Amino acid sequence: MKVEVTGHEEAMAAVKAADGAMGDKAALHNRIARGAAPVMRNHLLDRNASAKRKAGWPRSGYWGHAAESTEGTADAGAATVTVRKEGVGLHLRGGTVRSSRPGGKLAIPLLAQFAGVNPREAFPDRKGAFVVNSGVNAFLAVREGGELKLCYLLLSSVTLDPDPSVLPPEGRMEEAARDAFMYYFNKAVKKGVV
């Protein structure tokens, strides 16, 4: 009986190609980052689309801007997905926000017309606007037709609770990274097959 083994050259070439591909960590990490970043981006876009708002108030588009600021980067050491939008980390981990000016206040809009508008822009000459202190809260207000109109709630600080839903559901990023790795690995093996 004669046994002949053929095709071992193909198998050895595939192993060599796979080994070479695994050695190129920068390329591997780049593929993983490119595979995982869209998962984060799509999650933030979905969050933006489902964000609740008060009736009559404009959409802020905050989470859409966060999605636009998402990028995947890589080097030989790691694959990274970063969201560069200011405040996303605060939403995720929670924390306290204070005015950047000593003694300053945070201005929370109370009316739709002031949503996304800095009080300095709403009242550039500071005429007509004044602070009303209720004893518990302070407000930036104006008089219109003899009536008091509260425009902004003025606070020393605002504390946000941690919100883990800022990130995609647990395991989804890992799944995308694993899928990207397998795509990269399989492509390398196929390249080595003669």
Secondary structure, 3 states (H helix, E strand, C coil): CCCCCCCHHHHHHHHHHHHHHHHCHHHHHHHHHHHHHHHHHHHHHHHHHHCCCCCCCCCCCHHHHHHHCEEEEECCCCEEEEECCCCHHHHHHCEEEECCCCCCCEEEECCHHHCCCCHHHHCCCCCCCEEEECCCCEEEEEEECCEEEEEEEEECEEEECCCHHHCCCCCHHHHHHHHHHHHHHHHHHHHHCC
